[in-house]
Amino acid sequence: MEDNSTTTSLPAELAGHLGNLTKEQEAVFTTFKENLTNAKLYTPATEGKAASHRETTLMYVSSALRKRQTRH
């Protein structure tokens, strides 16, 4: 099976969205979630208990922070 994690035939609009992340983007997102967990701002899902935030919300926050950093 071919590894398509860095290239995709999906439309460009889907690039960078959950389910369409490159390995590098996935690693950055995982680190972001770990940092939030360590700061007690996010609680990952556990057996029988949902996460404190949906991953789509975390992606939105991550994107907003990145945009904010590029403006300053």
C-alpha positions as CSV (number, residue, x, y, z in Angstrom):
1,M,0.0,0.0,0.0
2,E,1.3,3.4,-1.0
3,D,1.8,6.1,1.7
4,N,-0.2,9.1,0.7
5,S,0.1,11.1,3.9
6,T,2.0,14.0,2.3
7,T,0.3,14.0,-1.1
8,T,-3.4,13.6,-1.7
9,S,-5.8,13.7,-4.6
10,L,-8.4,15.5,-2.4
11,P,-9.4,19.0,-3.2
12,A,-7.2,21.8,-1.8
13,E,-10.0,23.0,0.4
14,L,-9.6,19.8,2.6
15,A,-5.9,20.1,3.1
16,G,-5.1,20.8,6.7
17,H,-8.5,19.7,8.0
18,L,-9.0,16.7,10.4
19,G,-8.7,13.5,8.4
20,N,-6.6,15.2,5.8
21,L,-3.4,16.1,7.7
22,T,0.1,15.3,6.7
23,K,2.3,13.4,9.1
24,E,4.0,16.6,10.0
25,Q,0.7,18.4,10.6
26,E,-0.6,15.5,12.7
27,A,2.6,15.6,14.8
28,V,2.2,19.4,15.4
29,F,-1.5,18.9,16.3
30,T,-0.6,16.1,18.8
31,T,2.0,18.3,20.4
32,F,-0.5,21.1,20.6
33,K,-3.0,18.8,22.4
34,E,-0.2,17.6,24.8
35,N,0.7,21.2,25.6
36,L,-2.9,22.1,26.3
37,T,-3.2,18.9,28.5
38,N,-0.1,19.9,30.5
39,A,-1.5,23.4,31.0
40,K,-4.7,21.8,32.2
41,L,-6.7,23.5,29.4
42,Y,-7.7,20.3,27.7
43,T,-8.6,16.8,28.9
44,P,-8.3,14.0,26.4
45,A,-11.1,11.4,26.1
46,T,-10.8,8.4,28.3
47,E,-12.8,5.2,28.4
48,G,-16.4,6.2,29.2
49,K,-15.7,10.0,29.2
50,A,-15.6,12.4,26.3
51,A,-12.8,14.9,25.8
52,S,-13.2,18.4,27.2
53,H,-13.2,19.8,23.7
54,R,-13.8,18.5,20.2
55,E,-10.8,18.1,18.0
56,T,-12.5,20.5,15.4
57,T,-12.5,23.2,18.2
58,L,-8.8,22.6,18.9
59,M,-8.0,22.9,15.2
60,Y,-9.9,26.2,15.0
61,V,-8.0,27.5,18.1
62,S,-4.7,26.3,16.7
63,S,-5.4,28.1,13.4
64,A,-6.5,31.3,15.1
65,L,-3.3,31.3,17.2
66,R,-1.2,30.7,14.1
67,K,-2.8,33.6,12.2
68,R,-2.4,35.9,15.2
69,Q,1.3,35.1,15.5
70,T,1.9,35.9,11.8
71,R,0.3,39.4,12.2
72,H,2.6,40.4,15.0
